[in-house]
Amino acid sequence: MVNHLILPNWKVLEWGAGSSTVWFANHAESVTTIEDSGDWVRDLSAILKQHNLSNVDLRHRDRQTSGSLLSASRGCCYD
């Protein structure tokens, strides 16, 4: 388990929101997460509200057809 690796005062930056976002929010001071799916941002926002997690800054950024940062898993780019 990684519980001992995360300190309660940590500020987490996560690329790609998911169930890990909820986990981090419960173990760290704050989480900033960047997600490219608008539908998932909407759904995760509801989950975070349901769990009363207010320490997450959930940011939606669309994928780009070109950009300086490549995504190995999705074959797209980000600016």
VMD Tcl script that builds the backbone (N, CA, C; Angstrom):
set m [mol new atoms 237]
animate dup $m
set s [atomselect $m all]
$s set {name element resname resid chain x y z} {
  {N N MET 1 A 0.840 -1.176 0.000}
  {CA C MET 1 A 0.000 0.000 0.000}
  {C C MET 1 A 0.888 1.242 0.000}
  {N N VAL 2 A 0.367 2.309 -0.562}
  {CA C VAL 2 A 1.139 3.548 -0.670}
  {C C VAL 2 A 0.741 4.577 0.380}
  {N N ASN 3 A -0.127 4.202 1.299}
  {CA C ASN 3 A -0.574 5.156 2.325}
  {C C ASN 3 A 0.587 5.839 3.024}
  {N N HIS 4 A 1.638 5.106 3.305}
  {CA C HIS 4 A 2.777 5.671 4.033}
  {C C HIS 4 A 3.636 6.585 3.164}
  {N N LEU 5 A 3.414 6.594 1.863}
  {CA C LEU 5 A 4.202 7.440 0.960}
  {C C LEU 5 A 3.618 8.839 0.783}
  {N N ILE 6 A 2.353 9.005 1.097}
  {CA C ILE 6 A 1.668 10.282 0.935}
  {C C ILE 6 A 1.549 10.950 2.295}
  {N N LEU 7 A 2.025 12.176 2.389}
  {CA C LEU 7 A 1.936 12.914 3.643}
  {C C LEU 7 A 0.700 13.816 3.629}
  {N N PRO 8 A 0.056 13.992 4.773}
  {CA C PRO 8 A -1.180 14.774 4.835}
  {C C PRO 8 A -1.044 16.225 4.392}
  {N N ASN 9 A 0.162 16.776 4.404}
  {CA C ASN 9 A 0.341 18.174 4.010}
  {C C ASN 9 A 0.753 18.319 2.539}
  {N N TRP 10 A 0.771 17.243 1.798}
  {CA C TRP 10 A 1.165 17.299 0.389}
  {C C TRP 10 A 0.089 17.952 -0.466}
  {N N LYS 11 A 0.554 18.662 -1.497}
  {CA C LYS 11 A -0.300 19.207 -2.538}
  {C C LYS 11 A -0.015 18.378 -3.794}
  {N N VAL 12 A -1.014 17.688 -4.301}
  {CA C VAL 12 A -0.849 16.718 -5.384}
  {C C VAL 12 A -1.267 17.329 -6.712}
  {N N LEU 13 A -0.457 17.104 -7.752}
  {CA C LEU 13 A -0.826 17.441 -9.122}
  {C C LEU 13 A -1.013 16.122 -9.858}
  {N N GLU 14 A -2.202 15.937 -10.403}
  {CA C GLU 14 A -2.549 14.678 -11.059}
  {C C GLU 14 A -2.955 14.954 -12.501}
  {N N TRP 15 A -2.382 14.207 -13.416}
  {CA C TRP 15 A -2.701 14.339 -14.834}
  {C C TRP 15 A -3.634 13.194 -15.198}
  {N N GLY 16 A -4.911 13.482 -15.293}
  {CA C GLY 16 A -5.904 12.454 -15.568}
  {C C GLY 16 A -6.652 12.092 -14.297}
  {N N ALA 17 A -7.870 12.568 -14.184}
  {CA C ALA 17 A -8.674 12.357 -12.982}
  {C C ALA 17 A -9.280 10.959 -12.995}
  {N N GLY 18 A -9.532 10.445 -11.808}
  {CA C GLY 18 A -10.149 9.129 -11.696}
  {C C GLY 18 A -10.416 8.788 -10.244}
  {N N SER 19 A -10.521 7.509 -9.959}
  {CA C SER 19 A -10.724 7.105 -8.566}
  {C C SER 19 A -9.524 7.498 -7.713}
  {N N SER 20 A -8.367 7.629 -8.348}
  {CA C SER 20 A -7.173 8.085 -7.627}
  {C C SER 20 A -7.366 9.501 -7.088}
  {N N THR 21 A -8.155 10.312 -7.780}
  {CA C THR 21 A -8.416 11.676 -7.326}
  {C C THR 21 A -9.091 11.661 -5.965}
  {N N VAL 22 A -10.084 10.795 -5.816}
  {CA C VAL 22 A -10.787 10.661 -4.540}
  {C C VAL 22 A -9.819 10.153 -3.475}
  {N N TRP 23 A -9.003 9.171 -3.828}
  {CA C TRP 23 A -8.040 8.627 -2.870}
  {C C TRP 23 A -7.060 9.714 -2.415}
  {N N PHE 24 A -6.474 10.428 -3.377}
  {CA C PHE 24 A -5.545 11.503 -3.025}
  {C C PHE 24 A -6.219 12.549 -2.150}
  {N N ALA 25 A -7.452 12.911 -2.484}
  {CA C ALA 25 A -8.172 13.937 -1.721}
  {C C ALA 25 A -8.358 13.525 -0.265}
  {N N ASN 26 A -8.460 12.234 -0.038}
  {CA C ASN 26 A -8.618 11.721 1.330}
  {C C ASN 26 A -7.296 11.575 2.076}
  {N N HIS 27 A -6.172 11.708 1.370}
  {CA C HIS 27 A -4.869 11.487 1.999}
  {C C HIS 27 A -3.915 12.676 1.922}
  {N N ALA 28 A -4.234 13.683 1.118}
  {CA C ALA 28 A -3.345 14.835 0.943}
  {C C ALA 28 A -4.103 16.124 1.284}
  {N N GLU 29 A -3.332 17.182 1.425}
  {CA C GLU 29 A -3.955 18.481 1.735}
  {C C GLU 29 A -4.842 18.974 0.603}
  {N N SER 30 A -4.338 18.844 -0.631}
  {CA C SER 30 A -5.106 19.306 -1.784}
  {C C SER 30 A -4.686 18.539 -3.029}
  {N N VAL 31 A -5.580 18.556 -4.019}
  {CA C VAL 31 A -5.322 17.885 -5.289}
  {C C VAL 31 A -5.722 18.825 -6.414}
  {N N THR 32 A -4.833 19.041 -7.357}
  {CA C THR 32 A -5.163 19.700 -8.612}
  {C C THR 32 A -5.073 18.620 -9.672}
  {N N THR 33 A -6.165 18.382 -10.369}
  {CA C THR 33 A -6.180 17.326 -11.374}
  {C C THR 33 A -6.672 17.882 -12.697}
  {N N ILE 34 A -6.056 17.440 -13.773}
  {CA C ILE 34 A -6.346 17.929 -15.112}
  {C C ILE 34 A -6.901 16.761 -15.922}
  {N N GLU 35 A -8.086 16.956 -16.481}
  {CA C GLU 35 A -8.786 15.890 -17.194}
  {C C GLU 35 A -9.272 16.395 -18.544}
  {N N ASP 36 A -9.194 15.538 -19.578}
  {CA C ASP 36 A -9.595 15.983 -20.916}
  {C C ASP 36 A -11.027 15.595 -21.300}
  {N N SER 37 A -11.683 14.778 -20.524}
  {CA C SER 37 A -13.057 14.377 -20.835}
  {C C SER 37 A -14.054 15.238 -20.061}
  {N N GLY 38 A -14.802 16.046 -20.791}
  {CA C GLY 38 A -15.798 16.894 -20.156}
  {C C GLY 38 A -16.875 16.096 -19.440}
  {N N ASP 39 A -17.266 14.958 -20.026}
  {CA C ASP 39 A -18.268 14.103 -19.380}
  {C C ASP 39 A -17.752 13.572 -18.050}
  {N N TRP 40 A -16.490 13.154 -18.027}
  {CA C TRP 40 A -15.920 12.623 -16.787}
  {C C TRP 40 A -15.738 13.728 -15.748}
  {N N VAL 41 A -15.388 14.920 -16.165}
  {CA C VAL 41 A -15.281 16.050 -15.239}
  {C C VAL 41 A -16.629 16.286 -14.567}
  {N N ARG 42 A -17.705 16.248 -15.345}
  {CA C ARG 42 A -19.055 16.424 -14.792}
  {C C ARG 42 A -19.379 15.315 -13.788}
  {N N ASP 43 A -19.114 14.058 -14.180}
  {CA C ASP 43 A -19.425 12.921 -13.297}
  {C C ASP 43 A -18.575 12.933 -12.034}
  {N N LEU 44 A -17.286 13.205 -12.180}
  {CA C LEU 44 A -16.388 13.223 -11.024}
  {C C LEU 44 A -16.725 14.386 -10.095}
  {N N SER 45 A -17.139 15.503 -10.644}
  {CA C SER 45 A -17.550 16.634 -9.808}
  {C C SER 45 A -18.681 16.217 -8.879}
  {N N ALA 46 A -19.636 15.464 -9.408}
  {CA C ALA 46 A -20.747 14.977 -8.594}
  {C C ALA 46 A -20.261 14.003 -7.521}
  {N N ILE 47 A -19.326 13.138 -7.868}
  {CA C ILE 47 A -18.760 12.182 -6.897}
  {C C ILE 47 A -18.042 12.923 -5.781}
  {N N LEU 48 A -17.247 13.917 -6.144}
  {CA C LEU 48 A -16.512 14.697 -5.136}
  {C C LEU 48 A -17.479 15.403 -4.200}
  {N N LYS 49 A -18.550 15.964 -4.763}
  {CA C LYS 49 A -19.562 16.645 -3.945}
  {C C LYS 49 A -20.253 15.643 -3.019}
  {N N GLN 50 A -20.561 14.475 -3.552}
  {CA C GLN 50 A -21.217 13.427 -2.771}
  {C C GLN 50 A -20.368 13.008 -1.572}
  {N N HIS 51 A -19.049 13.016 -1.741}
  {CA C HIS 51 A -18.126 12.630 -0.668}
  {C C HIS 51 A -17.631 13.830 0.142}
  {N N ASN 52 A -18.215 14.996 -0.106}
  {CA C ASN 52 A -17.838 16.228 0.605}
  {C C ASN 52 A -16.345 16.520 0.517}
  {N N LEU 53 A -15.771 16.316 -0.654}
  {CA C LEU 53 A -14.345 16.580 -0.868}
  {C C LEU 53 A -14.202 17.940 -1.551}
  {N N SER 54 A -13.811 18.927 -0.783}
  {CA C SER 54 A -13.694 20.292 -1.307}
  {C C SER 54 A -12.241 20.699 -1.555}
  {N N ASN 55 A -11.306 19.775 -1.374}
  {CA C ASN 55 A -9.889 20.102 -1.544}
  {C C ASN 55 A -9.362 19.707 -2.921}
  {N N VAL 56 A -10.267 19.535 -3.896}
  {CA C VAL 56 A -9.872 19.154 -5.253}
  {C C VAL 56 A -10.173 20.289 -6.218}
  {N N ASP 57 A -9.155 20.676 -6.979}
  {CA C ASP 57 A -9.302 21.635 -8.066}
  {C C ASP 57 A -9.325 20.819 -9.349}
  {N N LEU 58 A -10.526 20.523 -9.846}
  {CA C LEU 58 A -10.720 19.681 -11.025}
  {C C LEU 58 A -10.778 20.573 -12.258}
  {N N ARG 59 A -9.799 20.414 -13.134}
  {CA C ARG 59 A -9.694 21.280 -14.311}
  {C C ARG 59 A -9.906 20.492 -15.590}
  {N N HIS 60 A -10.729 21.034 -16.462}
  {CA C HIS 60 A -10.984 20.407 -17.758}
  {C C HIS 60 A -10.141 21.093 -18.822}
  {N N ARG 61 A -9.351 20.310 -19.531}
  {CA C ARG 61 A -8.552 20.809 -20.654}
  {C C ARG 61 A -8.743 19.865 -21.824}
  {N N ASP 62 A -9.287 20.378 -22.914}
  {CA C ASP 62 A -9.505 19.559 -24.102}
  {C C ASP 62 A -8.194 19.095 -24.714}
  {N N ARG 63 A -8.252 17.931 -25.333}
  {CA C ARG 63 A -7.108 17.451 -26.115}
  {C C ARG 63 A -6.954 18.324 -27.353}
  {N N GLN 64 A -5.757 18.406 -27.850}
  {CA C GLN 64 A -5.465 19.198 -29.037}
  {C C GLN 64 A -4.970 18.259 -30.138}
  {N N THR 65 A -5.097 18.702 -31.385}
  {CA C THR 65 A -4.558 17.903 -32.481}
  {C C THR 65 A -3.059 18.095 -32.598}
  {N N SER 66 A -2.563 19.166 -32.048}
  {CA C SER 66 A -1.121 19.396 -32.008}
  {C C SER 66 A -0.814 20.112 -30.704}
  {N N GLY 67 A 0.380 19.957 -30.241}
  {CA C GLY 67 A 0.756 20.593 -28.994}
  {C C GLY 67 A 2.143 20.158 -28.592}
  {N N SER 68 A 2.624 20.720 -27.524}
  {CA C SER 68 A 3.995 20.465 -27.118}
  {C C SER 68 A 4.132 19.270 -26.176}
  {N N LEU 69 A 3.032 18.815 -25.568}
  {CA C LEU 69 A 3.095 17.704 -24.622}
  {C C LEU 69 A 2.288 16.542 -25.187}
  {N N LEU 70 A 2.959 15.452 -25.520}
  {CA C LEU 70 A 2.303 14.292 -26.100}
  {C C LEU 70 A 1.802 13.362 -24.998}
  {N N SER 71 A 0.685 12.736 -25.262}
  {CA C SER 71 A 0.128 11.730 -24.367}
  {C C SER 71 A 0.417 10.361 -24.949}
  {N N ALA 72 A 1.194 9.564 -24.262}
  {CA C ALA 72 A 1.551 8.238 -24.760}
  {C C ALA 72 A 0.347 7.305 -24.775}
  {N N SER 73 A -0.542 7.470 -23.836}
  {CA C SER 73 A -1.655 6.529 -23.731}
  {C C SER 73 A -2.833 6.853 -24.647}
  {N N ARG 74 A -2.981 8.108 -25.043}
  {CA C ARG 74 A -4.156 8.480 -25.824}
  {C C ARG 74 A -3.829 8.980 -27.224}
  {N N GLY 75 A -2.576 9.061 -27.563}
  {CA C GLY 75 A -2.202 9.476 -28.897}
  {C C GLY 75 A -2.663 10.866 -29.280}
  {N N CYS 76 A -2.618 11.798 -28.341}
  {CA C CYS 76 A -3.029 13.175 -28.599}
  {C C CYS 76 A -2.042 14.122 -27.938}
  {N N CYS 77 A -2.323 15.348 -28.055}
  {CA C CYS 77 A -1.376 16.351 -27.546}
  {C C CYS 77 A -2.075 17.344 -26.645}
  {N N TYR 78 A -1.277 18.045 -25.855}
  {CA C TYR 78 A -1.781 19.098 -24.979}
  {C C TYR 78 A -0.883 20.320 -25.080}
  {N N ASP 79 A -1.490 21.481 -24.956}
  {CA C ASP 79 A -0.714 22.727 -24.948}
  {C C ASP 79 A -0.423 23.152 -23.532}
}
mol reanalyze $m
mol bondsrecalc $m
mol representation Tube
mol addrep $m
